[in-house]
Protein backbone atom coordinates (compact mmCIF):
# COMPACT_ATOMS: atom_id res chain seq x y z
CA UNK A 1 0.00 0.00 0.00
CA UNK A 2 1.30 3.44 -0.90
CA UNK A 3 1.93 6.01 1.76
CA UNK A 4 0.33 9.38 1.31
CA UNK A 5 2.43 12.49 1.65
CA UNK A 6 1.81 14.03 5.03
CA UNK A 7 0.74 17.65 4.96
CA UNK A 8 2.28 19.53 7.84
CA UNK A 9 0.12 22.56 8.46
CA UNK A 10 2.64 24.13 10.82
CA UNK A 11 5.24 26.48 9.42
CA UNK A 12 8.80 25.17 9.94
CA UNK A 13 10.95 27.05 12.46
CA UNK A 14 13.73 27.62 9.93
CA UNK A 15 11.43 29.47 7.50
CA UNK A 16 12.28 33.17 7.75
CA UNK A 17 9.65 34.73 5.47
CA UNK A 18 6.40 36.31 6.66
CA UNK A 19 3.06 36.19 4.83
CA UNK A 20 3.48 39.71 3.43
CA UNK A 21 6.98 38.96 2.13
CA UNK A 22 5.74 35.83 0.36
CA UNK A 23 2.81 37.73 -1.19
CA UNK A 24 5.20 40.43 -2.41
CA UNK A 25 7.52 37.77 -3.88
CA UNK A 26 4.58 36.16 -5.70
CA UNK A 27 3.46 39.50 -7.15
CA UNK A 28 7.01 40.44 -8.13
CA UNK A 29 7.54 37.12 -9.92
CA UNK A 30 4.18 37.36 -11.70
CA UNK A 31 5.07 40.83 -12.99
CA UNK A 32 8.21 39.29 -14.51
CA UNK A 33 5.93 36.97 -16.49
CA UNK A 34 6.13 33.73 -14.49
CA UNK A 35 3.11 31.43 -14.37
CA UNK A 36 1.74 30.26 -11.03
CA UNK A 37 3.39 26.86 -11.50
CA UNK A 38 6.76 28.45 -12.22
CA UNK A 39 6.37 30.82 -9.24
CA UNK A 40 5.96 27.81 -6.95
CA UNK A 41 9.15 26.26 -8.32
CA UNK A 42 11.13 29.49 -7.94
CA UNK A 43 9.91 29.98 -4.37
CA UNK A 44 10.90 26.42 -3.54
CA UNK A 45 14.29 26.37 -5.27
CA UNK A 46 15.61 29.90 -4.81
CA UNK A 47 13.89 31.16 -1.66
CA UNK A 48 13.58 27.90 0.30
CA UNK A 49 9.80 28.13 0.78
CA UNK A 50 8.58 24.51 0.67
CA UNK A 51 4.86 25.24 0.23
CA UNK A 52 2.93 28.50 0.03
CA UNK A 53 -0.06 26.74 1.63
CA UNK A 54 1.85 26.88 4.92
CA UNK A 55 0.99 30.58 5.02
CA UNK A 56 -2.72 29.89 4.59
CA UNK A 57 -3.24 30.87 0.94
CA UNK A 58 -2.53 29.62 -2.57
CA UNK A 59 -0.48 31.29 -5.29
CA UNK A 60 -3.42 31.47 -7.67
CA UNK A 61 -5.57 33.11 -4.98
CA UNK A 62 -3.02 35.92 -4.59
CA UNK A 63 -2.83 36.37 -8.36
CA UNK A 64 -6.62 36.26 -8.73
CA UNK A 65 -7.01 39.04 -6.15
CA UNK A 66 -4.48 41.25 -7.92
CA UNK A 67 -5.05 40.34 -11.58
CA UNK A 68 -7.91 39.01 -13.66
CA UNK A 69 -7.98 35.20 -13.96
CA UNK A 70 -4.37 34.20 -14.62
CA UNK A 71 -5.26 30.59 -15.44
CA UNK A 72 -6.68 31.43 -18.87
CA UNK A 73 -3.49 33.29 -19.79
CA UNK A 74 -1.37 30.36 -18.59
CA UNK A 75 -3.37 27.85 -20.62
CA UNK A 76 -3.12 30.05 -23.73
CA UNK A 77 0.67 30.20 -23.34
CA UNK A 78 0.79 26.44 -22.95
CA UNK A 79 -1.26 25.93 -26.13
CA UNK A 80 1.13 28.15 -28.10
CA UNK A 81 4.17 26.23 -26.82
CA UNK A 82 2.56 22.86 -27.57
CA UNK A 83 1.55 23.95 -31.08
CA UNK A 84 5.14 24.99 -31.80
CA UNK A 85 6.44 21.67 -30.44
CA UNK A 86 3.94 19.57 -32.40
CA UNK A 87 4.81 21.58 -35.54
CA UNK A 88 8.47 20.59 -35.20
CA UNK A 89 7.94 17.02 -33.96
CA UNK A 90 5.10 15.58 -36.02
CA UNK A 91 5.42 12.03 -34.67
CA UNK A 92 5.18 13.04 -31.01
CA UNK A 93 1.72 11.59 -30.34
CA UNK A 94 1.86 12.27 -26.60
CA UNK A 95 2.37 15.99 -27.20
CA UNK A 96 -0.39 15.92 -29.82
CA UNK A 97 -2.83 14.44 -27.31
CA UNK A 98 -1.69 16.92 -24.68
CA UNK A 99 -2.40 19.73 -27.14
CA UNK A 100 -5.94 18.46 -27.73
CA UNK A 101 -6.62 18.20 -24.00
CA UNK A 102 -5.15 21.64 -23.31
CA UNK A 103 -7.26 23.22 -26.06
CA UNK A 104 -10.35 21.62 -24.51
CA UNK A 105 -9.41 23.08 -21.11
CA UNK A 106 -9.02 26.51 -22.67
CA UNK A 107 -12.38 26.29 -24.41
CA UNK A 108 -14.11 25.21 -21.18
CA UNK A 109 -12.61 28.09 -19.22
CA UNK A 110 -13.47 30.64 -21.90
CA UNK A 111 -17.06 29.39 -22.09
CA UNK A 112 -17.33 29.56 -18.31
CA UNK A 113 -16.09 33.16 -18.16
CA UNK A 114 -18.23 34.29 -21.10
CA UNK A 115 -21.48 33.39 -19.30
C-alpha positions in Angstrom: 0.0 0.0 0.0 1.3 3.4 -0.9 1.9 6.0 1.8 0.3 9.4 1.3 2.4 12.5 1.6 1.8 14.0 5.0 0.7 17.6 5.0 2.3 19.5 7.8 0.1 22.6 8.5 2.6 24.1 10.8 5.2 26.5 9.4 8.8 25.2 9.9 10.9 27.1 12.5 13.7 27.6 9.9 11.4 29.5 7.5 12.3 33.2 7.7 9.6 34.7 5.5 6.4 36.3 6.7 3.1 36.2 4.8 3.5 39.7 3.4 7.0 39.0 2.1 5.7 35.8 0.4 2.8 37.7 -1.2 5.2 40.4 -2.4 7.5 37.8 -3.9 4.6 36.2 -5.7 3.5 39.5 -7.1 7.0 40.4 -8.1 7.5 37.1 -9.9 4.2 37.4 -11.7 5.1 40.8 -13.0 8.2 39.3 -14.5 5.9 37.0 -16.5 6.1 33.7 -14.5 3.1 31.4 -14.4 1.7 30.3 -11.0 3.4 26.9 -11.5 6.8 28.5 -12.2 6.4 30.8 -9.2 6.0 27.8 -6.9 9.1 26.3 -8.3 11.1 29.5 -7.9 9.9 30.0 -4.4 10.9 26.4 -3.5 14.3 26.4 -5.3 15.6 29.9 -4.8 13.9 31.2 -1.7 13.6 27.9 0.3 9.8 28.1 0.8 8.6 24.5 0.7 4.9 25.2 0.2 2.9 28.5 0.0 -0.1 26.7 1.6 1.9 26.9 4.9 1.0 30.6 5.0 -2.7 29.9 4.6 -3.2 30.9 0.9 -2.5 29.6 -2.6 -0.5 31.3 -5.3 -3.4 31.5 -7.7 -5.6 33.1 -5.0 -3.0 35.9 -4.6 -2.8 36.4 -8.4 -6.6 36.3 -8.7 -7.0 39.0 -6.2 -4.5 41.2 -7.9 -5.0 40.3 -11.6 -7.9 39.0 -13.7 -8.0 35.2 -14.0 -4.4 34.2 -14.6 -5.3 30.6 -15.4 -6.7 31.4 -18.9 -3.5 33.3 -19.8 -1.4 30.4 -18.6 -3.4 27.9 -20.6 -3.1 30.1 -23.7 0.7 30.2 -23.3 0.8 26.4 -23.0 -1.3 25.9 -26.1 1.1 28.1 -28.1 4.2 26.2 -26.8 2.6 22.9 -27.6 1.6 24.0 -31.1 5.1 25.0 -31.8 6.4 21.7 -30.4 3.9 19.6 -32.4 4.8 21.6 -35.5 8.5 20.6 -35.2 7.9 17.0 -34.0 5.1 15.6 -36.0 5.4 12.0 -34.7 5.2 13.0 -31.0 1.7 11.6 -30.3 1.9 12.3 -26.6 2.4 16.0 -27.2 -0.4 15.9 -29.8 -2.8 14.4 -27.3 -1.7 16.9 -24.7 -2.4 19.7 -27.1 -5.9 18.5 -27.7 -6.6 18.2 -24.0 -5.2 21.6 -23.3 -7.3 23.2 -26.1 -10.3 21.6 -24.5 -9.4 23.1 -21.1 -9.0 26.5 -22.7 -12.4 26.3 -24.4 -14.1 25.2 -21.2 -12.6 28.1 -19.2 -13.5 30.6 -21.9 -17.1 29.4 -22.1 -17.3 29.6 -18.3 -16.1 33.2 -18.2 -18.2 34.3 -21.1 -21.5 33.4 -19.3 
